Amino acid sequence: MNIGTPTGNPNDPAGTGFAHRPRRLSTETKSALETTEFFIYLASVVAVLIASMVVGTEEGHTDYFRADEAWLDIVILTVGYMISRGLAKSGSRDPYDESH
């Protein structure tokens, strides 16, 4: 009496009783650290922070670029970055081999 594998299972050509999953040959997208948009985002955040620190009160003028405006700009940059990553993940594929 054989209670092992069913015959003709295409996922079990060796008849071992274990179905093998097909190899996945792509990831959804590149890692965020491998993209230029991540580094541009970081550079933009640093630029906003430096600009808000450098631009200050001068004689006869008020502060043109206050901290609350700088943080609002950083939030806008962050939302834009998150949207761009979401669009990148929505349909592209990054092929890889088994060495990853």
C-alpha positions as CSV (number, residue, x, y, z in Angstrom):
1,M,0.0,0.0,0.0
2,N,1.5,3.4,-1.1
3,I,0.2,6.4,0.8
4,G,3.0,8.6,-0.5
5,T,2.9,11.0,-3.5
6,P,0.1,11.3,-6.0
7,T,1.2,10.5,-9.5
8,G,1.6,13.1,-12.1
9,N,2.2,16.0,-9.7
10,P,4.1,18.6,-11.9
11,N,5.6,20.3,-8.8
12,D,7.1,17.0,-7.6
13,P,8.9,15.5,-10.6
14,A,11.1,13.3,-8.4
15,G,8.1,11.8,-6.5
16,T,9.4,12.8,-3.1
17,G,6.1,13.8,-1.7
18,F,7.1,17.4,-1.3
19,A,5.9,20.0,-3.8
20,H,8.7,22.4,-4.7
21,R,7.9,26.1,-5.2
22,P,9.1,27.8,-8.3
23,R,12.2,29.9,-7.9
24,R,11.5,33.6,-7.6
25,L,13.8,35.5,-10.0
26,S,12.9,39.1,-9.2
27,T,12.3,41.3,-6.3
28,E,9.6,44.0,-6.3
29,T,12.1,46.9,-6.6
30,K,15.6,47.9,-5.7
31,S,16.4,48.6,-2.0
32,A,15.8,52.2,-1.1
33,L,19.5,52.6,-0.2
34,E,20.4,51.6,-3.8
35,T,18.4,54.4,-5.4
36,T,19.5,57.9,-6.3
37,E,16.1,59.3,-5.1
38,F,17.1,58.4,-1.5
39,F,20.3,60.3,-1.6
40,I,18.6,63.3,-3.3
41,Y,16.0,63.2,-0.5
42,L,18.7,63.2,2.2
43,A,20.6,66.0,0.5
44,S,17.4,68.0,0.2
45,V,16.6,67.6,3.9
46,V,20.1,68.6,4.9
47,A,19.9,71.6,2.6
48,V,16.6,72.8,4.1
49,L,18.1,72.4,7.7
50,I,21.2,74.3,6.8
51,A,19.3,77.0,5.0
52,S,16.9,77.5,7.9
53,M,19.9,77.8,10.3
54,V,21.9,80.2,8.1
55,V,19.1,82.5,7.1
56,G,18.3,84.4,10.3
57,T,17.5,87.7,11.7
58,E,19.6,90.5,10.2
59,E,19.7,94.1,11.1
60,G,16.4,95.6,10.2
61,H,14.9,92.3,8.9
62,T,13.0,89.5,10.5
63,D,13.7,85.9,10.2
64,Y,12.9,84.9,6.5
65,F,13.1,81.1,7.0
66,R,11.8,80.1,10.4
67,A,12.1,76.6,11.8
68,D,8.4,75.9,11.4
69,E,8.7,76.6,7.7
70,A,11.8,74.4,7.4
71,W,10.0,71.5,9.2
72,L,7.0,71.9,6.9
73,D,9.3,71.7,3.9
74,I,10.9,68.5,5.3
75,V,7.4,67.0,5.8
76,I,6.6,67.8,2.2
77,L,9.8,66.3,1.0
78,T,9.1,63.2,3.0
79,V,5.6,62.8,1.6
80,G,7.0,63.3,-1.9
81,Y,9.7,60.6,-1.3
82,M,7.1,58.2,0.1
83,I,4.9,58.7,-2.9
84,S,7.8,58.2,-5.3
85,R,8.8,54.9,-3.6
86,G,5.2,53.8,-3.7
87,L,5.0,54.4,-7.4
88,A,8.3,52.6,-7.9
89,K,7.1,49.6,-6.0
90,S,3.8,49.5,-7.9
91,G,4.9,47.8,-11.0
92,S,8.6,47.5,-11.5
93,R,10.7,44.4,-10.9
94,D,14.4,44.1,-10.1
95,P,15.8,40.8,-11.4
96,Y,18.3,38.9,-9.3
97,D,20.0,35.5,-9.1
98,E,20.4,33.0,-6.3
99,S,23.5,34.8,-5.0
100,H,21.5,37.5,-3.3
